Amino acid sequence: REKRAAAAYATSEIMRKYQRRFMQMSDPLLVERIRDVQDIERRLLRMILGDSREDLAHLAKPVILIAHDLTPTQTAQLAGTKVMGVALDSGAETSHTAILLRSWGRPAVIGLNDVSTRISGGDTVIVDGANQLVIANPNQATLEEYHGREAAYARLSDELGELWDLPAVTRDGERVYLFSNIEFPHEARVSIGKGSDGVGLYRTEFLFLRPEDGPPSEEEQYEAYREVILGAEGRPVTIRTFDLGADKYTQQRSYEQERNPMLGLRSIRYSLQNL
């Protein structure tokens, strides 16, 4: 009340303080309880905000997404939203989530441990993906500096764009071919437009990572493959059989529960068994 903060902002601030306390505990079991505190925060905010709380698909203005973690399924849903950057507590540079965030083309910083407990809704945030920095509530000088960096990056991208159509050839005359890895059909056309020599890997499992719509029909899969091939404009396309398992498909949604989903029945093994 003294700071004249909105109820949602005040609730988030207090709950983040409790979360930081849990993060500092020495007992690993108690540290894990941070998820319970985060769940309480989400429930309280839903009650305070009611139906006014926007989901990512219907955001009215650009935002930065701050979270403890994102699954590949959740990350795939960011395409086409107004999420302009991401900062996560968890994650590794080689994870599928990190790969998706890089291909998404917007700044992301992961593995920050407790960023979700230190930043609240309404804070101004800079996500510096190039230097792996997240700056909360920057001063005016820092904001102006990063506006300058953003403009410089845009100019560099335009300059590099002029090189897209030039062949990649080493000094001794060896031609180098560069192929793109894609998750969604429309990315084939985009990558070709940026100078790719073809699609080196189409990760077809992302057709199935649609929690609301369920698995795609045979016709939907056909149309997706057709869009990729047409988008490649006659260039080579390598299609990987859907690598569903572990972090890319929950065991609750699988038809057969696996004891070892990381190395179990997935990708080519699944395809060969279901010929």
Secondary structure by P-SEA (a helix, b strand, c coil): ccccccaaaaaaaaaaaaaaaaaaccccccccaaaaaaaaaaaaaaaaacccccccccccbbbbbbcccccaaaaaacccccccbbbbcccccccaaaaaaaaacbbbbcccccccccccccbbbbbccccccccccccaaaaaaaaaaaaaaaaaaaaaaaacccccccccbbbbbbbbbbcccaaaaaaaaacccccccccccccccccccccccaaaaaaaaaaaaaaacccbbbbcccccccccccccccccccccccccccaaaaaaaac
